[in-house]
Amino acid sequence: MSWHVYLLTCADGALYCGVTTDLARRLAEHNAGTASKYTRVRLPAALAASAPCEDKGAALRLELAVKKRPRAAKVAFLLDQPGAALAEPA
């Protein structure tokens, strides 16, 4: 099972950070309004960036590290991780 930390950009410009084992499924859940209360009122959400992690513990630690960063540094910090990718524009 492969874990990922992801950043979403919401319709109002807000960033949302989370962890998942399936990026496509989780993004679909966010856009269906069933994934989190935070994104439910800020739809649509688009994937901004993601980074793979070795295991769930590593993913949760990276998620916390991203959340501690100032807004302007979150995407850059996540992209500095090994294997990280910037999402393709829709």
Secondary structure, 3 states (H helix, E strand, C coil): CCEEEEEEEECCCCEEEEEECCHHHHHHHHHHCCCCHHHHCCCCEEEEEEEEECCHHHHHHHHHHHHHCCHHHHHHHHHCCCCCEECCCC
